[in-house]
Amino acid sequence: MVGEELTEQETALYDRQIRVWGADAQRRLSKSHILVYGMKGTITEFCKNIVLAGVGSLTLVDDRAVTEEALSANFLMPPDENVCSGKTLAELCRDSLNEFNPMVRVSVEKGDLTSFGVEFFDKFDVVVISFCSLATKKLINERCRKLSKRVSFYTVDCRDCCGEIFVDLQKYNYAMKKLDETTECELQYPSFQEAISVPWRSLPRRVSKLYFAMRVIERFEEAEGRKPGEICIEDLPAVLKLKKEICEAQSLNESHIPNALLERLVTGTREFPPVCAIIGGILGQEVIKAISGKGDPLKNFFYFDSVDGKGIIEDISDPTPKG
């Protein structure tokens, strides 16, 4: 991205944004390449935000056919069913996103995300995956980390009126400006595997209950061989049993994971569009920060629950230094 200037057309189109975050940040955005997997409601909100912001290219991966659930939360789906016929979710979203900003190259990559080798991810600066299994999150994160360059990695999940974002920027340097002073900062991020492996008893007492609840749901779906969201109220007794087992193994009081919260996550597997807009907006903001190198980035989990209207950042990292 170094050395390439904005074109006259880009400068005119992004004039207002340049006034906010500067020409250098916009230049970095316009030369960035983003990979996105899982075209659900939250991801489509994110895609809309970064396409309007003016990233260089956006590659979509999702070979699924259109379903009733997709139509309920994905505003990029055309209302005409005939248009949807024979096209994948990624292809339909590409067609809609092309109309938002013709200067952004939006393309589709077909195939199973887990089958793509490490070299495939080398083409991108940012990788965002949505509603993936526990194993897939670990796998894709690990492949991004094997590259010689730094690739920013994000996972996002939205269930019922709750949302979770995970961020891995690896070793990240950025500039923080306060008044007339600019400070150079550095953060070291753990991988997804490292973060969720931190013993629960070593975490602060006030860690978001959603963090623990999402780990229980992930573990249940993995143990039962389910795809994300393939869970229903009939599974609640087994989920509560697993919660008890995990809490005992982690020396955590069961009250940290309310049964009522798990019931909401089990029964409300569909996305709630207003929450999609909030989580997609936060995710878009964080990706823009990571690309531009400006602003204090999120480290490393973000949670939102519309029941209390609170957004919470949790730093889940191993407190012990590595030898």
Phi, psi and chi 1 to 4 in degrees:
 res  aa     phi    psi   chi1   chi2   chi3   chi4
   1 MET       -  -14.1  -70.0 -169.4  -74.0      -
   2 VAL   -72.0  136.4  177.3      -      -      -
   3 GLY    90.4   -8.9      -      -      -      -
   4 GLU   -97.0  123.7  -63.7 -175.2   44.5      -
   5 GLU   -94.2  161.2  -62.0  -60.3  -36.6      -
   6 LEU   -68.6  143.5  -67.3  169.3      -      -
   7 THR   -76.8  166.3   64.9      -      -      -
   8 GLU   -61.2  -37.8 -174.8  175.9  -22.0      -
   9 GLN   -66.5  -41.6 -172.2  178.3    5.6      -
  10 GLU   -64.7  -42.7  -73.2  172.6  -34.1      -
  11 THR   -60.5  -40.1  -57.6      -      -      -
  12 ALA   -70.2  -43.0      -      -      -      -
  13 LEU   -67.9  -40.2  179.2   62.0      -      -
  14 TYR  -100.8   24.1  -56.0  127.9      -      -
  15 ASP   -54.1  -46.6  176.1   66.1      -      -
  16 ARG   -66.5  -39.5  -69.7 -174.6  179.4 -178.5
  17 GLN   -67.4  -38.6  -65.0  167.9 -165.5      -
  18 ILE   -61.8  -35.7  -68.3  171.3      -      -
  19 ARG   -65.9  -25.9  -67.1  170.7 -169.7  -91.8
  20 VAL   -84.9  -52.9  173.3      -      -      -
  21 TRP  -116.5    3.4   51.7   53.9      -      -
  22 GLY    93.3  158.7      -      -      -      -
  23 ALA   -68.4  -35.6      -      -      -      -
  24 ASP   -64.7  -42.6 -177.8   60.9      -      -
  25 ALA   -63.9  -40.9      -      -      -      -
  26 GLN   -67.7  -35.6 -171.8   62.6   52.0      -
  27 ARG   -62.5  -44.3  178.6 -174.3   63.1   79.5
  28 ARG   -61.4  -41.9  -70.2  171.3  179.6  -91.3
  29 LEU   -61.5  -45.8  -81.5  172.4      -      -
  30 SER   -69.4  -14.9   67.8      -      -      -
  31 LYS  -106.0    4.1  -51.2  -52.3  174.4 -171.7
  32 SER   -88.2  154.8   64.3      -      -      -
  33 HIS  -126.7  123.2  -55.2  -71.1      -      -
  34 ILE  -115.5  135.2  -41.2  -65.4      -      -
  35 LEU  -111.3  132.5  174.6   69.5      -      -
  36 VAL  -129.7  134.2  166.1      -      -      -
  37 TYR  -123.3  134.9  171.4   80.2      -      -
  38 GLY    94.9   85.2      -      -      -      -
  39 MET   -84.7   70.3  -58.3  -49.6  -62.2      -
  40 LYS  -100.4 -178.2  -66.0  178.0   69.6   68.8
  41 GLY   -57.7  -45.3      -      -      -      -
  42 THR   -65.0  -41.3  -54.0      -      -      -
  43 ILE   -66.4  -38.2  -79.8  -69.8      -      -
  44 THR   -66.4  -35.2   55.6      -      -      -
  45 GLU   -63.1  -43.4  -70.9  -77.5   -4.7      -
  46 PHE   -61.6  -47.0  162.6   72.4      -      -
  47 CYS   -60.3  -43.3  -71.0      -      -      -
  48 LYS   -58.0  -43.9  176.3 -103.5  -63.9  179.9
  49 ASN   -64.9  -44.1  -67.7  -28.4      -      -
  50 ILE   -79.3  -26.3   61.1  167.2      -      -
  51 VAL   -68.0  -43.1  164.0      -      -      -
  52 LEU   -66.4  -31.6  -69.1  175.4      -      -
  53 ALA   -70.1  -24.9      -      -      -      -
  54 GLY    98.3   45.8      -      -      -      -
  55 VAL   -70.1  165.5  -63.3      -      -      -
  56 GLY   -71.5  -50.9      -      -      -      -
  57 SER  -148.8  154.0   71.7      -      -      -
  58 LEU  -133.9  122.8  176.2   64.1      -      -
  59 THR  -110.5  127.0  -58.5      -      -      -
  60 LEU  -106.4  138.1  -47.4  177.5      -      -
  61 VAL  -129.0  115.2 -178.6      -      -      -
  62 ASP  -176.2  101.8 -163.6  -31.9      -      -
  63 ASP   -86.7    2.9  -68.5  -16.4      -      -
  64 ARG   -69.4  151.6  -67.1  176.5  -59.6  160.2
  65 ALA   -81.6  164.0      -      -      -      -
  66 VAL   -69.5  135.4  177.5      -      -      -
  67 THR  -124.4  169.8   62.1      -      -      -
  68 GLU   -60.5  -38.1 -177.7 -177.1  -14.0      -
  69 GLU   -62.8  -41.6  179.7 -175.1   -5.0      -
  70 ALA   -61.6  -40.0      -      -      -      -
  71 LEU   -67.5  -26.1  -67.1  171.8      -      -
  72 SER   -76.3  -26.2   68.2      -      -      -
  73 ALA  -126.1  -12.9      -      -      -      -
  74 ASN   -99.7  101.0 -172.7  -27.8      -      -
  75 PHE   -73.8   -7.0   67.2   89.2      -      -
  76 LEU   -82.2   -9.6  -65.9  176.8      -      -
  77 MET   -73.2  129.7  -68.6  -66.2  100.7      -
  78 PRO   -69.7  145.5   24.2  -32.7      -      -
  79 PRO   -70.0  -21.0   25.1  -32.9      -      -
  80 ASP   -82.6  114.2 -173.5   -8.7      -      -
  81 GLU   -62.4  -29.4  -67.7 -175.7    4.3      -
  82 ASN   -65.0  -31.7  -66.5  -34.9      -      -
  83 VAL   -68.6  -33.0  176.0      -      -      -
  84 CYS   -74.5  -22.8  -61.5      -      -      -
  85 SER   -59.4  125.2  179.0      -      -      -
  86 GLY    80.8    0.4      -      -      -      -
  87 LYS  -111.0  148.6  -72.6 -169.4  173.9 -176.9
  88 THR   -82.5  168.3   65.1      -      -      -
  89 LEU   -59.5  -42.1  -80.1  173.7      -      -
  90 ALA   -62.6  -41.9      -      -      -      -
  91 GLU   -65.5  -40.7  -70.7  170.5  -28.5      -
  92 LEU   -67.9  -40.2  -70.4  166.4      -      -
  93 CYS   -66.8  -37.8  -70.5      -      -      -
  94 ARG   -59.1  -46.0  173.5 -160.4   58.8 -162.7
  95 ASP   -59.7  -40.0  -64.2  -16.5      -      -
  96 SER   -72.8  -42.0  -63.6      -      -      -
  97 LEU   -66.4  -29.7  -73.1  167.3      -      -
  98 ASN   -60.9  -26.8  -82.8  -32.6      -      -
  99 GLU   -80.0  -20.5  -62.5  177.5    5.7      -
 100 PHE   -71.7  -41.1  -81.2   78.9      -      -
 101 ASN  -156.3   99.1 -172.8  -10.8      -      -
 102 PRO   -65.0  -11.5   21.8  -32.1      -      -
 103 MET   -83.5  -10.0  -66.0 -167.7   68.0      -
 104 VAL   -98.7  128.3  176.0      -      -      -
 105 ARG   -82.2  111.1  -59.1 -177.6  -59.2  -79.8
 106 VAL  -108.6  122.3 -176.2      -      -      -
 107 SER  -131.5  170.4   60.8      -      -      -
 108 VAL  -121.9  135.6  169.0      -      -      -
 109 GLU  -114.7  122.0 -173.6   78.7   34.2      -
 110 LYS   -92.4  148.8  -69.6 -167.2  174.1 -176.9
 111 GLY   130.1  170.8      -      -      -      -
 112 ASP   -81.2  123.7  179.2    2.2      -      -
 113 LEU   -54.9  -38.2 -174.4   68.1      -      -
 114 THR   -71.0  -15.4   60.2      -      -      -
 115 SER   -86.7  -11.1   69.1      -      -      -
 116 PHE   -76.2  131.2  -61.7  149.2      -      -
 117 GLY   -75.1  174.3      -      -      -      -
 118 VAL   -57.1  -40.0  173.3      -      -      -
 119 GLU   -63.1  -27.5   65.7  -76.3  -10.1      -
 120 PHE   -60.1  -40.6  170.8   78.8      -      -
 121 PHE   -76.9  -11.0  -62.5   95.0      -      -
 122 ASP   -67.2  -17.2 -169.0   48.6      -      -
 123 LYS   -77.2   -9.2  -61.2 -179.1  -72.0 -174.2
 124 PHE  -118.1  155.4  -55.4   99.6      -      -
 125 ASP   -97.5  -26.9  -56.7  -63.7      -      -
 126 VAL  -138.2  136.4  176.2      -      -      -
 127 VAL  -123.5  124.7  172.0      -      -      -
 128 VAL  -124.0  124.1 -179.2      -      -      -
 129 ILE  -122.9  145.7   63.2  175.2      -      -
 130 SER  -128.0  139.9  171.2      -      -      -
 131 PHE    52.7   49.2 -133.6   58.3      -      -
 132 CYS  -104.6  160.7  -70.0      -      -      -
 133 SER   -68.1  163.4   68.1      -      -      -
 134 LEU   -57.8  -44.1  179.6   58.7      -      -
 135 ALA   -63.6  -39.1      -      -      -      -
 136 THR   -67.9  -40.8  -61.1      -      -      -
 137 LYS   -58.0  -46.5  -68.7  176.1 -176.2  177.8
 138 LYS   -64.1  -44.4  -65.7  176.6 -177.6  177.9
 139 LEU   -63.4  -50.2  177.5   67.0      -      -
 140 ILE   -68.2  -38.8  -56.3  -54.4      -      -
 141 ASN   -60.2  -43.7 -171.8 -163.5      -      -
 142 GLU   -65.1  -39.0 -172.8   60.6   32.4      -
 143 ARG   -66.3  -37.5  -73.5 -179.3  179.1  169.1
 144 CYS   -64.7  -36.3  -70.2      -      -      -
 145 ARG   -74.4  -18.8  -81.2 -180.0  158.7 -104.3
 146 LYS   -79.5  -10.8  -74.7 -177.8  177.0  178.8
 147 LEU   -75.4  154.5  -64.5  166.8      -      -
 148 SER   -72.3  -25.7   57.2      -      -      -
 149 LYS  -100.2  163.7   71.5  173.1 -171.9  178.2
 150 ARG   -84.5  123.8 -176.0 -178.1   63.9   80.7
 151 VAL  -115.0  122.7  173.9      -      -      -
 152 SER   -72.7  133.0  -58.4      -      -      -
 153 PHE  -122.9  135.1  173.9   81.5      -      -
 154 TYR  -136.4  142.7  -59.3   79.3      -      -
 155 THR  -120.2  148.6   71.1      -      -      -
 156 VAL  -142.3  137.1   59.1      -      -      -
 157 ASP  -137.3  140.1  -71.0  -59.7      -      -
 158 CYS  -134.9  118.2 -175.8      -      -      -
 159 ARG  -129.0  128.5  -62.8  178.3 -173.5 -125.0
 160 ASP    56.9 -125.8 -172.5   54.8      -      -
 161 CYS  -109.0   29.0   52.6      -      -      -
 162 CYS  -120.5  148.4  -56.3      -      -      -
 163 GLY  -140.7  150.8      -      -      -      -
 164 GLU  -135.4  135.8  174.3 -172.5   69.1      -
 165 ILE  -123.2  133.8  -62.5  171.9      -      -
 166 PHE  -115.3  139.8  167.4   76.3      -      -
 167 VAL  -126.6  132.9 -178.0      -      -      -
 168 ASP  -133.0  104.1  176.0   16.2      -      -
 169 LEU  -101.8    8.5  -56.1 -176.4      -      -
 170 GLN    56.5 -128.3  -58.3 -179.3   43.6      -
 171 LYS   -93.2  111.6 -174.6  177.6  179.8  179.7
 172 TYR  -121.9  128.0 -179.9   68.8      -      -
 173 ASN  -110.4  138.0  -62.4  -70.2      -      -
 174 TYR  -152.8  167.3   64.5  101.1      -      -
 175 ALA  -109.1  132.2      -      -      -      -
 176 MET  -112.7  124.0  -88.1  -65.5  -65.8      -
 177 LYS  -108.0  122.4 -171.6  172.8 -176.9  178.7
 178 LYS  -126.8  119.6  -69.9 -174.9  178.3  179.6
 179 LEU    55.6 -118.6  -61.0  177.7      -      -
 180 ASP  -102.0    6.5  -66.3  -29.7      -      -
 181 GLU  -108.0  138.3  -68.2 -172.9    5.4      -
 182 THR  -114.3  125.3  -60.4      -      -      -
 183 THR  -111.3  132.0  -53.8      -      -      -
 184 GLU   -85.5  126.5  -65.6  -62.3  -37.8      -
 185 CYS  -122.8  157.5  -54.6      -      -      -
 186 GLU  -137.5  136.3 -179.6  179.6  -67.6      -
 187 LEU  -126.5  143.7  -72.8  174.5      -      -
 188 GLN  -113.1  118.9 -173.0   72.0   46.3      -
 189 TYR  -100.7  142.8  -75.5   72.9      -      -
 190 PRO   -82.9  158.7   31.4  -34.6      -      -
 191 SER   -72.1  170.7   67.5      -      -      -
 192 PHE   -61.2  -43.4 -177.1   73.6      -      -
 193 GLN   -60.3  -45.7  171.9   67.5   64.0      -
 194 GLU   -63.8  -40.5  -69.7  168.3  -19.5      -
 195 ALA   -65.4  -48.2      -      -      -      -
 196 ILE   -76.9   -8.1   64.7  171.3      -      -
 197 SER   -88.2   -7.8  -62.8      -      -      -
 198 VAL   -63.7  125.9  174.1      -      -      -
 199 PRO   -56.8  133.7  -24.2   34.4      -      -
 200 TRP   -62.1  -33.5  -70.8    1.9      -      -
 201 ARG   -68.2  -17.3   59.7 -177.1  173.0  -86.2
 202 SER   -90.7   -4.9   69.5      -      -      -
 203 LEU   -82.0  155.1  -62.6  174.7      -      -
 204 PRO   -57.8  151.9  -23.0   33.0      -      -
 205 ARG   -65.3  -26.1  -66.7 -177.5   61.8 -175.2
 206 ARG   -99.1   23.2  -64.0  177.2   66.4   89.3
 207 VAL   -60.9  142.1  166.1      -      -      -
 208 SER   -51.9  133.4  170.5      -      -      -
 209 LYS   -62.7  -26.4  -67.5  176.4  171.2   58.0
 210 LEU   -65.3  -32.5  -93.0  171.9      -      -
 211 TYR   -59.2  -50.0  170.6   75.5      -      -
 212 PHE   -66.5  -42.7  -60.5  118.2      -      -
 213 ALA   -62.9  -41.0      -      -      -      -
 214 MET   -65.8  -34.1  -68.2  -65.8  -77.3      -
 215 ARG   -67.8  -37.0  -53.9  -71.8   75.8   79.1
 216 VAL   -64.6  -46.2  171.5      -      -      -
 217 ILE   -62.4  -43.6  -63.6  -63.9      -      -
 218 GLU   -57.8  -48.1  -83.5  179.2  -16.1      -
 219 ARG   -63.2  -39.3  -70.6  -87.2  -65.4  -85.9
 220 PHE   -64.9  -48.7  176.1   80.8      -      -
 221 GLU   -61.5  -38.0  -69.9  176.0  -19.6      -
 222 GLU   -67.3  -45.4 -179.0 -179.6   51.3      -
 223 ALA   -63.4  -34.6      -      -      -      -
 224 GLU   -90.9   -0.7  -64.3  -65.4  -40.9      -
 225 GLY    68.2   31.2      -      -      -      -
 226 ARG   -93.8  152.5  -49.4  -84.8 -173.7   87.9
 227 LYS   -78.7  157.1  -66.9 -179.7 -179.6  178.1
 228 PRO   -55.0  129.3  -27.4   35.4      -      -
 229 GLY    91.1   -9.8      -      -      -      -
 230 GLU   -83.5   71.5  -75.1 -173.3   -7.1      -
 231 ILE  -151.9  147.7 -165.9  169.6      -      -
 232 CYS  -146.4  178.2   60.7      -      -      -
 233 ILE   -61.0  -29.0 -170.3   60.7      -      -
 234 GLU   -64.8  -20.1  -74.5   75.6   17.5      -
 235 ASP   -84.9   -9.0  -66.0  -46.1      -      -
 236 LEU   -56.5  -45.6 -175.3   58.9      -      -
 237 PRO   -57.1  -41.0  -27.2   36.7      -      -
 238 ALA   -68.9  -35.7      -      -      -      -
 239 VAL   -65.7  -42.6  170.5      -      -      -
 240 LEU   -66.0  -34.9  -63.5  179.0      -      -
 241 LYS   -65.4  -42.7 -179.6  175.2  179.9  -69.5
 242 LEU   -64.7  -39.9  178.4   60.6      -      -
 243 LYS   -56.7  -46.0  179.1 -164.3   86.5  165.9
 244 LYS   -60.3  -43.7 -179.7  179.2  177.4   63.4
 245 GLU   -64.5  -43.8  -66.8  171.0   -4.2      -
 246 ILE   -66.6  -42.8  -64.3  174.9      -      -
 247 CYS   -61.9  -39.9  -75.0      -      -      -
 248 GLU   -64.6  -43.1  -72.2  177.2   -6.7      -
 249 ALA   -67.5  -31.6      -      -      -      -
 250 GLN   -95.8    2.7  -66.9  -82.4   -0.3      -
 251 SER    55.4   44.3  -57.2      -      -      -
 252 LEU  -116.3  134.7 -175.5   76.9      -      -
 253 ASN   -62.5  132.9 -167.8  -56.4      -      -
 254 GLU   -61.4  -19.9  -70.7 -175.7   50.6      -
 255 SER   -66.6  -16.5   63.9      -      -      -
 256 HIS   -69.5  -16.0  -78.2   78.0      -      -
 257 ILE  -126.6   86.0  -42.7  176.1      -      -
 258 PRO   -57.9  137.5  -21.2   32.6      -      -
 259 ASN   -59.5  -35.1  -69.6   -9.8      -      -
 260 ALA   -64.2  -35.0      -      -      -      -
 261 LEU   -68.6  -44.2  175.5   57.2      -      -
 262 LEU   -62.2  -37.7  -75.0  173.0      -      -
 263 GLU   -63.5  -39.6 -176.8  174.2   -9.7      -
 264 ARG   -62.9  -42.9  -77.2  171.4   53.2 -156.3
 265 LEU   -70.0  -30.8  -64.7  175.9      -      -
 266 VAL   -75.9  -39.3  165.2      -      -      -
 267 THR   -89.1  -30.2   56.1      -      -      -
 268 GLY  -102.0   65.3      -      -      -      -
 269 THR   -77.7  -18.1   55.5      -      -      -
 270 ARG   -79.1  156.3  -71.4 -166.5  175.3 -169.3
 271 GLU   -79.7  148.6  -65.3  174.1  -61.9      -
 272 PHE  -102.5  110.0 -172.7   43.5      -      -
 273 PRO   -47.8  -43.3  -31.3   37.8      -      -
 274 PRO   -61.2  -34.8  -25.2   35.7      -      -
 275 VAL   -71.8  -35.6  174.7      -      -      -
 276 CYS   -56.5  -41.8  -67.7      -      -      -
 277 ALA   -64.6  -39.9      -      -      -      -
 278 ILE   -68.4  -51.4  -66.2  169.8      -      -
 279 ILE   -64.9  -41.5  -59.9  -62.5      -      -
 280 GLY   -63.8  -33.9      -      -      -      -
 281 GLY   -68.7  -44.0      -      -      -      -
 282 ILE   -63.0  -44.2  -63.9  -67.5      -      -
 283 LEU   -62.1  -44.2 -179.0   58.0      -      -
 284 GLY   -59.9  -42.7      -      -      -      -
 285 GLN   -61.9  -41.9  171.7 -176.8  -74.4      -
 286 GLU   -68.6  -38.6  -70.3  -56.5  -43.8      -
 287 VAL   -66.6  -40.0  167.3      -      -      -
 288 ILE   -62.6  -40.6  -71.9  171.3      -      -
 289 LYS   -60.6  -46.3  -77.2 -171.6 -153.5  173.6
 290 ALA   -63.9  -38.5      -      -      -      -
 291 ILE   -72.4  -43.6  -65.6  170.6      -      -
 292 SER   -77.5  -24.3   66.0      -      -      -
 293 GLY    75.2   16.2      -      -      -      -
 294 LYS  -120.0  135.2  -66.9 -173.0  176.2 -177.9
 295 GLY    99.5  153.5      -      -      -      -
 296 ASP   -78.2  112.6 -162.7    2.9      -      -
 297 PRO   -78.1  158.9   30.1  -34.6      -      -
 298 LEU   -73.6  134.1 -174.3  159.3      -      -
 299 LYS  -139.0  118.3 -178.9  174.1 -175.6  -77.0
 300 ASN  -129.5   -2.7   53.1  -16.9      -      -
 301 PHE  -123.7  144.4  -75.9   90.5      -      -
 302 PHE  -128.5  137.5  174.3   81.1      -      -
 303 TYR  -129.0  142.1  -67.1   95.2      -      -
 304 PHE  -138.2  135.8  177.6   79.2      -      -
 305 ASP  -133.9  117.9 -171.3  -16.7      -      -
 306 SER   -70.3  -12.8   65.7      -      -      -
 307 VAL   -62.5  -42.5  168.8      -      -      -
 308 ASP  -108.5   -6.1   57.9   19.6      -      -
 309 GLY    70.6   18.1      -      -      -      -
 310 LYS  -101.5  141.1  -67.9 -179.5  179.9  178.7
 311 GLY  -109.0  129.4      -      -      -      -
 312 ILE  -127.4  132.0  -59.4  173.2      -      -
 313 ILE  -100.2  130.6  -64.0  172.9      -      -
 314 GLU  -123.2  127.6  -61.8  -71.9    3.5      -
 315 ASP   -95.4  100.0 -175.6   -8.9      -      -
 316 ILE  -102.3   93.4  -50.1  -67.6      -      -
 317 SER  -136.6  153.0  -54.0      -      -      -
 318 ASP   -69.7  117.6 -170.5  -13.9      -      -
 319 PRO   -71.9  -15.4   27.3  -33.4      -      -
 320 THR   -87.1  130.3   57.9      -      -      -
 321 PRO   -67.2  146.5   24.8  -32.4      -      -
 322 LYS   -83.9  139.8  -65.7 -179.1 -179.8  178.7
 323 GLY   -80.5      -      -      -      -      -
